[in-house]
């Protein structure tokens, strides 16, 4: 159970990016967070594992208050929280296996990390998960030799290697083509139910959000203004979330920026 | 939108490099005036220059043909230079890596960054010959002075370039390892080192090459190696031997540059 209360994040003296945000994610639900760019989705996810420091408020994961942790306690908490990134954030020059095992770095003594002497059960688990997502034959390949979809699978396996209590996915499909994007969403949904894992997904593609998740949270200007089932997300709700830009056009513009991002890579 | 468009007779000229005409002409005039003043005020003694020409001719005549009779001395000198170059490169690299991490603004805390950058600035501010003179005075003639000099020289270059590479890394990879709960050391090891590795290897090879070249020069002020051999040859008016040494230095440097260039090209 993830419980966020009165969360505020302010960068410097500027206006708050997150304004007294409250959110509860119980049990093993898969939740989509939608909203225009700059609504604070990414900041919200990064506050949970403290890649971004919250200004005030409380974030509680299965009874542990995360906002006050420092040093070793923070690292122990982070390893319970898996994260999947938009840009994959793999270590390009290391092998797929090393990338996957880097999800265990919070558990390993430094000498094992240095010498790459990973424990047998970690290697077994890595192969098991890599087979599950179909990348086991790439174990010895360098991560930058893989395609986008394959890389994101490595990213997912790396996060799962942490044996996380929650999975955060920050625009996991935004750098992928539509078909691969759907495969990754399907994978996230399937893994969530297999591993009884709550998943929080930031996503631009509203159709994918509706199709693959049971609950949708809409953000605007640092606040949650919609929270409900996909069927509740009607045109009025969409207009409110993406106010100023009609929802359909917004979808079109989104896929354009998506193409540009892919082309820029 | 203009309503009438003139279609012919318009001219175009490339805009001047410096737009402001006062600045453009001012700079030109100042440069010419300075060169004229420098040339007229420096003490050129034409008589001595005239005397020097026949002396130069005598030296070159004495140098031909180059003499390889004392080949053993030549060989020993080179061996010492190579030893100095290799030892100082390894020592310099070992010190450069931590200094580079300390001097990368995205990784090091402010106080450490200041110290690291300070070390690099000091190491870079003197030409190796000047550093060599200091070390020859401090530890005496011989290869130790050469090793210390080139170690400082290596730090100045390798640590600076490496620090700049560290500042350019893809931060997402660091975020990913942090998010997995990696401690600082492990994060550097997994997220930073792989990204800077090609540059590190390239710099190491370049620096070895560069130290070999510099070891010939610092030898001239007494820091050991082939430079010292060359200095002695001149001191004894053995111009033919000196030419042999010079030719060998050119040969060795060409070979080492070709090898290092080829390795670095195939690295990325």
HADDOCK unambig.tbl for C-alpha pairs under 7 A between the chains (distance, minus, plus):
assign (segid A and resid 49 and name CA) (segid B and resid 179 and name CA) 6.58 0.50 0.50
assign (segid A and resid 75 and name CA) (segid B and resid 181 and name CA) 4.33 0.50 0.50
assign (segid A and resid 75 and name CA) (segid B and resid 182 and name CA) 6.67 0.50 0.50
assign (segid A and resid 76 and name CA) (segid B and resid 181 and name CA) 6.30 0.50 0.50
assign (segid A and resid 78 and name CA) (segid B and resid 179 and name CA) 5.78 0.50 0.50
assign (segid A and resid 78 and name CA) (segid B and resid 180 and name CA) 5.93 0.50 0.50
assign (segid A and resid 78 and name CA) (segid B and resid 181 and name CA) 4.87 0.50 0.50
assign (segid A and resid 79 and name CA) (segid B and resid 180 and name CA) 4.88 0.50 0.50
assign (segid A and resid 79 and name CA) (segid B and resid 181 and name CA) 4.62 0.50 0.50
assign (segid A and resid 82 and name CA) (segid B and resid 180 and name CA) 6.67 0.50 0.50
assign (segid A and resid 83 and name CA) (segid B and resid 179 and name CA) 6.72 0.50 0.50
assign (segid A and resid 89 and name CA) (segid B and resid 172 and name CA) 5.08 0.50 0.50
assign (segid A and resid 89 and name CA) (segid B and resid 173 and name CA) 4.75 0.50 0.50
assign (segid A and resid 89 and name CA) (segid B and resid 176 and name CA) 6.11 0.50 0.50
assign (segid A and resid 90 and name CA) (segid B and resid 173 and name CA) 5.95 0.50 0.50
assign (segid A and resid 91 and name CA) (segid B and resid 173 and name CA) 5.88 0.50 0.50
assign (segid A and resid 91 and name CA) (segid B and resid 191 and name CA) 6.27 0.50 0.50
assign (segid A and resid 93 and name CA) (segid B and resid 194 and name CA) 5.89 0.50 0.50
assign (segid A and resid 93 and name CA) (segid B and resid 195 and name CA) 6.84 0.50 0.50
assign (segid A and resid 94 and name CA) (segid B and resid 194 and name CA) 6.96 0.50 0.50
assign (segid A and resid 102 and name CA) (segid B and resid 177 and name CA) 6.84 0.50 0.50
assign (segid A and resid 103 and name CA) (segid B and resid 180 and name CA) 5.40 0.50 0.50
assign (segid A and resid 105 and name CA) (segid B and resid 180 and name CA) 6.67 0.50 0.50
assign (segid A and resid 105 and name CA) (segid B and resid 181 and name CA) 6.56 0.50 0.50
assign (segid A and resid 105 and name CA) (segid B and resid 182 and name CA) 5.10 0.50 0.50
assign (segid A and resid 106 and name CA) (segid B and resid 180 and name CA) 6.06 0.50 0.50
assign (segid A and resid 106 and name CA) (segid B and resid 181 and name CA) 4.33 0.50 0.50
assign (segid A and resid 106 and name CA) (segid B and resid 182 and name CA) 4.71 0.50 0.50
assign (segid A and resid 110 and name CA) (segid B and resid 186 and name CA) 6.59 0.50 0.50
assign (segid A and resid 162 and name CA) (segid B and resid 180 and name CA) 6.86 0.50 0.50
